[in-house]
Amino acid sequence: MTFQQQLRIPGPSPLPERVIRAAAKPMIDHRGPEFAELLADVTAGLKRVFETDNDLVMLTSSGSGGLESAVANLVSPGDKVVCCVCGNFGERFAGLADAFGCRVARLEAEWGQPIDPDDLSHVLSANPDAGVVFITHNETSTALTNNLPALSRVVREHGRLSVVDGVSSIASMPIEVDALGLDVAVSASQKGWMAAPGVAFVSISQRAWEFQSRARSPRYYFDWAEAKKQLVAGSTPFTPAISVIYGLQEGILMLEEEGLANVYARHRRLATATAAGLAELGFGLFAAEGYRSATVTGAVAMTGLDVAAFRTLLRERYGLVIAGGQGKMTGKMVRVGHLGFVNDGDVVQGLWAMENALDELDIAPADGRALAAAARHLAGEPAGAAV
Ligand SMILES: *Cc1c(COP(=O)(O)O)cnc(C)c1O
């Protein structure tokens, strides 16, 4: 027997039937009128979700290509930059800046802890020559959401340029690019947008364009100026992932049919329920209280649990696919994704599978307590606060 797989990793996320069908449309000319219309419609939709009037370009790449484009377009070799690092994706930003020859001032927090706005203020004061600050909004590796309003306020007060990795947050939690004054924000199709991987999006403020015109890093495929020039003409510099963009158009339609406020409340509710269930099973919630992510829940395994064997059992017997730890947390924790096309019943199903798998592995009896804990937070309850 084969299962309908329950994909509960923090991206790629499950595809709704509607998105699959939309992505199966016949191919079109990416220099023709149909594509110009598609591009204009999707770009406008992305801007509504980003809550920005800034320019926004789509790049044909995974999310990391969007991050790389920010480095390539904003810095010159030898520039000092500040990278906020509290997990694997913060490391990626620092690694990119390093690869482009930047002098990187790292502001680090323990894994599972958020970046402290006061610490950021000190680092910026100590590095007056650092023009660009790289911030991970939702650190997917530790399942933690940083306090973006506070961090971006510090960056603004110090007159620096903010670059925000919102790959696993935008479309699933509020971002308010313009209200927060974020100069550059990046997301990607395969996370909360409910589309397949392959397209990254980058919003670019007027001030970021000023940095862009001065920066001397080598860039060609990811040149924002070229992307904007073509966007105005209704196309893209290179052949785009047209099928992914069709899927994305449907994903945005679904987000707006549900209403963004409802989408955000649903993600918070699922996160609260998942955290309650995992804690009841004996896992230790990893991210600091008050900073737990709405899109992914990370939890440290209890003594005696072989995480790799647990995940294999879940996949093979229950059709449930969850993620393990990354970097230094490999083998030590599980990460359960609940972003995009995921609802209350999916969370119940996932916890049911985990409870039974733990029983099979002789860790704890399956007595329904994780389901009961989760159910207290699910349908009918108002959107919960962060657990
Ligand atoms: C998924 C993700 C990315 C992008 O990863 P890709 O595999 O390149 O799409 C970047 N940042 C965060 C926080 C992510 O969760």
The ligand as an SDF file (V2000), in Angstrom:
LIG
                    3D

 15 15  0  0  0  0  0  0  0  0999 V2000
   14.3120   27.6090    2.7480 C   0  0  0  0  0  0  0  0  0  0  0  0
   15.0690   28.8020    3.2190 C   0  0  0  0  0  0  0  0  0  0  0  0
   15.9740   29.4700    2.3900 C   0  0  0  0  0  0  0  0  0  0  0  0
   16.2240   29.1160    0.9600 C   0  0  0  0  0  0  0  0  0  0  0  0
   16.7000   27.8710    0.7380 O   0  0  0  0  0  0  0  0  0  0  0  0
   16.7210   27.3340   -0.7700 P   0  0  0  0  0  0  0  0  0  0  0  0
   16.9540   25.8790   -0.5910 O   0  0  0  0  0  0  0  0  0  0  0  0
   17.8080   28.0190   -1.4590 O   0  0  0  0  0  0  0  0  0  0  0  0
   15.3900   27.6870   -1.3640 O   0  0  0  0  0  0  0  0  0  0  0  0
   16.5920   30.6090    2.8680 C   0  0  0  0  0  0  0  0  0  0  0  0
   16.3620   31.0520    4.1000 N   0  0  0  0  0  0  0  0  0  0  0  0
   15.5110   30.4440    4.9240 C   0  0  0  0  0  0  0  0  0  0  0  0
   15.2910   31.0150    6.2840 C   0  0  0  0  0  0  0  0  0  0  0  0
   14.8400   29.2980    4.5160 C   0  0  0  0  0  0  0  0  0  0  0  0
   13.9870   28.6800    5.3290 O   0  0  0  0  0  0  0  0  0  0  0  0
  1  2  1  0
  2  3  1  0
  2 14  2  0
  3  4  1  0
  3 10  2  0
  4  5  1  0
  5  6  1  0
  6  7  2  0
  6  8  1  0
  6  9  1  0
 10 11  1  0
 11 12  2  0
 12 13  1  0
 12 14  1  0
 14 15  1  0
M  END
$$$$
